[in-house]
Amino acid sequence: MAQFVGDYQSVVGNNLTVPPTAKWAAPQSGTAVVTIKIVNARNLIAADLNGKSDPFVRVRVPGVDKKKAPTTKVIQKNLNPDWNEVISVKLSNPRTDVIVLEVYDKDKIGEDLIGYTAIHAGLLPYEVEVFSTEKLSYVPHGELTISMKANFGLFEYPTPRYLHDYTNWRNNLPPVSKNGKAKNDKKHKSAEKKNKTAKAAGPFPGDSALPKGYHLKNGFVKKEIKGVTLKDGKKTAKGAFKVLKTVGKVMDKLGVEISIGEGEE
């Protein structure tokens, strides 16, 4: 995917190019704040036996405990919820921080992750609201429509070109599967196979600061599974996780269906 604007290429692979003329504006108040409007979600997966979910959104930022992260209200039995709620979050390092919007199904006991999307704050325009429809990662399908406005960010870029580029880029970013691989559509997969090209890296640079429970894999933001630690870039299962996997195999041979949740930290 390549788009040319003026004398520079705006999108290269999965990466949005910062315009050569753009400059960075720090927050005048000294505190970096992003205001997020969570509009709606569409085509969410059904997490409950009734064929529905009870979804809500949690906004995660680096350095803030998950239990203290702000959330939307829960909408009962709905796969196409409308929230239209506004949540503001503070960032410690707006040029490197990554905001993760998690969609959960609320249960009487606990909650199940039914998708997430990650946004790099360093590419947001200064004091301009930008909209996007995000493809949800971690799940087979689902979309989340949002808008974001930051009191910091890029300015002196080609207007309105950068804003259009930003929205189109976000709308077309591939989601990530549970194993951390980009889920490109059939058209892109076919082209990659035909041309024997390597899969494009994700848009998140190596210095990205992530909320607890996430890590980078080939430039994409991947959800960690509880019980799995990272060592030299490889997965190493802890004892408890190995036991669960063994039990799962035994139960599967017996023809008994079980479900091992992702286990939130």
WOKA-V547078 format. One record per pair of residues at least 12 apart in sequence whose ideal C-beta (glycine too) atoms are under 10 Angstrom apart, sorted by sequence separation. I is the first residue (numbers start at 1). J is the second residue. If there is no record, write none. Layout:
I;J + I;J
This chain:
1;13 + 5;17 + 7;19 + 8;20 + 41;53 + 58;70 + 59;71 + 72;84 + 73;85 + 102;114 + 103;115 + 104;116 + 132;144 + 133;145 + 134;146 + 154;166 + 188;200 + 204;216 + 210;222 + 212;224 + 213;225 + 225;237 + 226;238 + 227;239 + 229;241 + 248;260 + 1;14 + 3;16 + 6;19 + 7;20 + 8;21 + 57;70 + 58;71 + 59;72 + 72;85 + 102;115 + 103;116 + 119;132 + 132;145 + 133;146 + 172;185 + 204;217 + 206;219 + 208;221 + 213;226 + 217;230 + 227;240 + 228;241 + 247;260 + 1;15 + 3;17 + 5;19 + 6;20 + 41;55 + 57;71 + 58;72 + 71;85 + 72;86 + 87;101 + 101;115 + 102;116 + 103;117 + 131;145 + 132;146 + 174;188 + 202;216 + 204;218 + 205;219 + 210;224 + 226;240 + 227;241 + 244;258 + 6;21 + 41;56 + 56;71 + 57;72 + 70;85 + 72;87 + 101;116 + 102;117 + 117;132 + 119;134 + 131;146 + 132;147 + 184;199 + 201;216 + 202;217 + 204;219 + 215;230 + 226;241 + 227;242 + 245;260 + 41;57 + 56;72 + 57;73 + 71;87 + 100;116 + 101;117 + 102;118 + 117;133 + 118;134 + 130;146 + 131;147 + 132;148 + 172;188 + 184;200 + 201;217 + 202;218 + 203;219 + 204;220 + 217;233 + 225;241 + 227;243 + 244;260 + 55;72 + 56;73 + 57;74 + 70;87 + 100;117 + 101;118 + 117;134 + 130;147 + 131;148 + 182;199 + 201;218 + 202;219 + 203;220 + 204;221 + 227;244 + 244;261 + 38;56 + 55;73 + 56;74 + 57;75 + 69;87 + 70;88 + 99;117 + 100;118 + 101;119 + 116;134 + 117;135 + 129;147 + 130;148 + 148;166 + 181;199 + 182;200 + 200;218 + 201;219 + 202;220 + 203;221 + 215;233 + 227;245 + 38;57 + 55;74 + 56;75 + 70;89 + 99;118 + 100;119 + 115;134 + 117;136 + 118;137 + 129;148 + 130;149 + 182;201 + 199;218 + 200;219 + 201;220 + 202;221 + 241;260 + 244;263 + 54;74 + 55;75 + 69;89 + 98;118 + 99;119 + 115;135 + 116;136 + 117;137 + 128;148 + 129;149 + 130;150 + 147;167 + 182;202 + 198;218 + 202;222 + 36;57 + 38;59 + 53;74 + 54;75 + 55;76 + 98;119 + 99;120 + 115;136 + 116;137 + 117;138 + 128;149 + 129;150 + 181;202 + 53;75 + 54;76 + 55;77 + 81;103 + 97;119 + 98;120 + 99;121 + 114;136 + 115;137 + 116;138 + 127;149 + 128;150 + 148;170 + 180;202 + 241;263 + 36;59 + 53;76 + 54;77 + 55;78 + 97;120 + 98;121 + 113;136 + 115;138 + 116;139 + 125;148 + 126;149 + 127;150 + 130;153 + 240;263 + 52;76 + 53;77 + 54;78 + 55;79 + 57;81 + 96;120 + 97;121 + 98;122 + 113;137 + 114;138 + 115;139 + 124;148 + 125;149 + 126;150 + 127;151 + 146;170 + 34;59 + 52;77 + 53;78 + 55;80 + 56;81 + 64;89 + 95;120 + 96;121 + 97;122 + 99;124 + 113;138 + 114;139 + 115;140 + 117;142 + 124;149 + 125;150 + 126;151 + 127;152 + 128;153 + 174;199 + 51;77 + 52;78 + 53;79 + 55;81 + 57;83 + 64;90 + 95;121 + 96;122 + 113;139 + 115;141 + 116;142 + 117;143 + 124;150 + 126;152 + 127;153 + 128;154 + 145;171 + 174;200 + 176;202 + 34;61 + 50;77 + 52;79 + 54;81 + 56;83 + 63;90 + 64;91 + 94;121 + 95;122 + 115;142 + 117;144 + 119;146 + 121;148 + 123;150 + 124;151 + 125;152 + 126;153 + 128;155 + 51;79 + 53;81 + 55;83 + 57;85 + 59;87 + 61;89 + 63;91 + 64;92 + 93;121 + 94;122 + 95;123 + 114;142 + 115;143 + 116;144 + 122;150 + 124;152 + 125;153 + 126;154 + 127;155 + 143;171 + 174;202 + 48;77 + 56;85 + 58;87 + 59;88 + 60;89 + 61;90 + 62;91 + 63;92 + 72;101 + 93;122 + 115;144 + 117;146 + 119;148 + 121;150 + 124;153 + 125;154 + 126;155 + 128;157 + 173;202 + 57;87 + 59;89 + 61;91 + 62;92 + 63;93 + 74;104 + 76;106 + 91;121 + 94;124 + 122;152 + 123;153 + 124;154 + 125;155 + 126;156 + 173;203 + 41;72 + 46;77 + 61;92 + 62;93 + 69;100 + 71;102 + 72;103 + 74;105 + 75;106 + 91;122 + 103;134 + 121;152 + 122;153 + 123;154 + 126;157 + 128;159 + 47;79 + 72;104 + 74;106 + 89;121 + 121;153 + 122;154 + 125;157 + 128;160 + 130;162 + 131;163 + 143;175 + 38;71 + 46;79 + 69;102 + 71;104 + 73;106 + 101;134 + 103;136 + 130;163 + 142;175 + 170;203 + 227;260 + 36;70 + 38;72 + 41;75 + 44;78 + 45;79 + 62;96 + 63;97 + 102;136 + 125;159 + 128;162 + 129;163 + 130;164 + 132;166 + 133;167 + 141;175 + 169;203 + 228;262 + 40;75 + 44;79 + 62;97 + 71;106 + 79;114 + 101;136 + 103;138 + 128;163 + 131;166 + 132;167 + 135;170 + 140;175 + 180;215 + 182;217 + 225;260 + 226;261 + 227;262 + 228;263 + 43;79 + 44;80 + 61;97 + 62;98 + 66;102 + 102;138 + 103;139 + 130;166 + 131;167 + 132;168 + 134;170 + 135;171 + 137;173 + 139;175 + 180;216 + 181;217 + 182;218 + 225;261 + 226;262 + 227;263 + 41;78 + 42;79 + 43;80 + 44;81 + 61;98 + 62;99 + 74;111 + 100;137 + 125;162 + 130;167 + 132;169 + 133;170 + 134;171 + 135;172 + 137;174 + 138;175 + 140;177 + 180;217 + 181;218 + 182;219 + 225;262 + 226;263 + 41;79 + 42;80 + 60;98 + 61;99 + 62;100 + 125;163 + 128;166 + 132;170 + 133;171 + 135;173 + 137;175 + 138;176 + 139;177 + 179;217 + 180;218 + 182;220 + 224;262 + 225;263 + 226;264 + 227;265 + 41;80 + 42;81 + 60;99 + 61;100 + 103;142 + 123;162 + 131;170 + 132;171 + 133;172 + 134;173 + 135;174 + 136;175 + 137;176 + 138;177 + 139;178 + 181;220 + 223;262 + 224;263 + 225;264 + 226;265 + 40;80 + 41;81 + 42;82 + 59;99 + 60;100 + 103;143 + 130;170 + 131;171 + 132;172 + 135;175 + 136;176 + 137;177 + 138;178 + 180;220 + 225;265 + 40;81 + 41;82 + 59;100 + 60;101 + 103;144 + 125;166 + 132;173 + 134;175 + 135;176 + 137;178 + 176;217 + 180;221 + 181;222 + 223;264 + 224;265 + 40;82 + 41;83 + 58;100 + 59;101 + 60;102 + 102;144 + 124;166 + 138;180 + 141;183 + 176;218 + 180;222 + 38;81 + 39;82 + 40;83 + 58;101 + 59;102 + 101;144 + 123;166 + 137;180 + 140;183 + 177;220 + 179;222 + 180;223 + 38;82 + 39;83 + 40;84 + 57;101 + 58;102 + 139;183 + 176;220 + 178;222 + 180;224 + 38;83 + 39;84 + 57;102 + 58;103 + 101;146 + 137;182 + 175;220 + 176;221 + 177;222 + 178;223 + 37;83 + 38;84 + 39;85 + 56;102 + 57;103 + 58;104 + 123;169 + 137;183 + 174;220 + 176;222 + 37;84 + 38;85 + 56;103 + 57;104 + 99;146 + 101;148 + 123;170 + 173;220 + 176;223 + 178;225 + 37;85 + 38;86 + 55;103 + 56;104 + 135;183 + 36;85 + 37;86 + 38;87 + 55;104 + 56;105 + 99;148 + 213;262 + 36;86 + 37;87 + 53;103 + 54;104 + 55;105 + 56;106 + 135;185 + 35;86 + 36;87 + 53;104 + 54;105 + 55;106 + 119;170 + 213;264 + 35;87 + 36;88 + 53;105 + 54;106 + 213;265 + 34;87 + 35;88 + 36;89 + 52;105 + 53;106 + 54;107 + 58;111 + 117;170 + 212;265 + 34;88 + 35;89 + 53;107 + 54;108 + 119;173 + 33;88 + 34;89 + 56;111 + 58;113 + 118;173 + 180;235 + 33;89 + 34;90 + 55;111 + 60;116 + 94;150 + 117;173 + 179;235 + 32;89 + 33;90 + 34;91 + 47;104 + 48;105 + 54;111 + 55;112 + 94;151 + 95;152 + 32;90 + 33;91 + 45;103 + 47;105 + 48;106 + 54;112 + 57;115 + 58;116 + 60;118 + 94;152 + 95;153 + 117;175 + 118;176 + 31;90 + 32;91 + 44;103 + 46;105 + 47;106 + 48;107 + 53;112 + 55;114 + 57;116 + 62;121 + 87;146 + 91;150 + 94;153 + 116;175 + 117;176 + 31;91 + 32;92 + 34;94 + 41;101 + 45;105 + 47;107 + 54;114 + 55;115 + 57;117 + 61;121 + 115;175 + 116;176 + 31;92 + 32;93 + 33;94 + 44;105 + 53;114 + 83;144 + 86;147 + 88;149 + 91;152 + 32;94 + 41;103 + 80;142 + 83;145 + 27;90 + 31;94 + 32;95 + 34;97 + 36;99 + 38;101 + 79;142 + 80;143 + 81;144 + 82;145 + 83;146 + 86;149 + 88;151 + 27;91 + 47;111 + 48;112 + 32;97 + 34;99 + 36;101 + 38;103 + 47;112 + 113;178 + 47;113 + 27;94 + 45;112 + 47;114 + 26;94 + 46;114 + 25;94 + 26;95 + 45;114 + 24;94 + 44;114 + 45;115 + 24;95 + 44;115 + 41;114 + 41;115 + 123;203 + 122;204 + 36;119 + 120;203 + 122;205 + 137;220 + 118;202 + 119;203 + 120;204 + 137;221 + 138;222 + 178;262 + 34;119 + 118;203 + 119;204 + 120;205 + 122;207 + 137;222 + 138;223 + 118;204 + 122;208 + 137;223 + 34;121 + 55;142 + 57;144 + 59;146 + 121;208 + 120;208 + 121;209 + 32;121 + 53;142 + 55;144 + 57;146 + 120;209 + 34;124 + 118;208 + 42;133 + 45;136 + 37;129 + 39;131 + 41;133 + 44;136 + 47;139 + 118;210 + 40;133 + 41;134 + 43;136 + 45;138 + 118;211 + 35;129 + 37;131 + 39;133 + 42;136 + 45;139 + 41;136 + 44;139 + 45;140 + 116;211 + 43;139 + 45;141 + 118;214 + 43;140 + 44;141 + 45;142 + 116;213 + 24;122 + 43;141 + 44;142 + 116;214 + 118;216 + 27;126 + 28;127 + 42;141 + 43;142 + 44;143 + 25;125 + 26;126 + 27;127 + 42;142 + 43;143 + 44;144 + 113;213 + 22;123 + 25;126 + 41;142 + 42;143 + 120;221 + 24;126 + 25;127 + 41;143 + 42;144 + 118;220 + 119;221 + 22;125 + 23;126 + 40;143 + 41;144 + 42;145 + 118;221 + 16;120 + 18;122 + 22;126 + 40;144 + 41;145 + 117;221 + 118;222 + 18;123 + 39;144 + 40;145 + 41;146 + 116;221 + 118;223 + 17;123 + 38;144 + 39;145 + 40;146 + 98;204 + 16;123 + 38;145 + 39;146 + 116;223 + 15;123 + 37;145 + 38;146 + 39;147 + 96;204 + 115;223 + 37;146 + 38;147 + 96;205 + 102;211 + 36;146 + 37;147 + 96;206 + 98;208 + 100;210 + 113;223 + 36;147 + 37;148 + 96;207 + 97;208 + 98;209 + 99;210 + 100;211 + 102;213 + 35;147 + 36;148 + 37;149 + 95;207 + 96;208 + 97;209 + 98;210 + 99;211 + 102;214 + 35;148 + 36;149 + 96;209 + 97;210 + 98;211 + 100;213 + 34;148 + 35;149 + 36;150 + 93;207 + 95;209 + 96;210 + 97;211 + 100;214 + 34;149 + 35;150 + 93;208 + 94;209 + 33;149 + 34;150 + 35;151 + 93;209 + 98;214 + 33;150 + 34;151 + 92;209 + 32;150 + 33;151 + 34;152 + 91;209 + 98;216 + 32;151 + 33;152 + 34;153 + 31;151 + 32;152 + 31;152 + 32;153 + 100;221 + 102;223 + 29;151 + 27;150 + 28;151 + 29;152 + 98;221 + 100;223 + 27;151 + 28;152 + 138;262 + 25;150 + 26;151 + 27;152 + 25;151 + 26;152 + 27;153 + 25;152 + 26;153 + 24;152 + 25;153 + 24;153 + 25;154 + 23;153 + 24;154 + 25;155 + 22;153 + 23;154 + 24;155 + 25;156 + 22;154 + 23;155 + 24;156 + 21;154 + 22;155 + 23;156 + 21;155 + 22;156 + 23;157 + 19;154 + 21;156 + 22;157 + 18;154 + 21;157 + 22;158 + 19;156 + 20;157 + 21;158 + 19;157 + 20;158 + 18;157 + 19;158 + 19;159 + 22;162 + 21;162 + 19;161 + 69;211 + 19;162 + 18;162 + 17;162 + 66;211 + 16;162 + 19;165 + 62;208 + 63;209 + 65;211 + 66;212 + 62;209 + 64;211 + 65;212 + 66;213 + 112;259 + 10;158 + 17;165 + 61;209 + 62;210 + 63;211 + 64;212 + 113;261 + 16;165 + 61;210 + 62;211 + 63;212 + 112;261 + 113;262 + 8;158 + 16;166 + 60;210 + 61;211 + 62;212 + 111;261 + 112;262 + 113;263 + 10;161 + 60;211 + 110;261 + 113;264 + 5;157 + 6;158 + 10;162 + 16;168 + 17;169 + 59;211 + 60;212 + 62;214 + 112;264 + 5;158 + 16;169 + 58;211 + 60;213 + 110;263 + 111;264 + 10;164 + 11;165 + 15;169 + 16;170 + 60;214 + 110;264 + 6;161 + 10;165 + 11;166 + 14;169 + 5;161 + 10;166 + 5;162 + 11;168 + 16;173 + 3;161 + 10;168 + 11;169 + 14;172 + 15;173 + 5;164 + 10;169 + 14;173 + 5;165 + 14;174 + 104;264 + 3;164 + 11;172 + 3;165 + 11;173 + 102;264 + 3;168 + 3;169 + 1;168 + 1;169 + 14;182 + 3;172 + 14;184 + 1;172 + 1;173 + 14;199 + 15;200 + 13;199 + 14;200 + 15;201 + 1;188 + 13;200 + 14;201 + 15;202 + 16;203 + 12;200 + 13;201 + 14;202 + 15;203 + 13;202 + 14;203 + 15;204 + 13;203 + 14;204 + 15;205 + 12;203 + 11;203 + 66;264 + 1;200 + 66;265 + 65;265 + 14;218 + 15;219 + 14;219 + 13;219 + 14;220
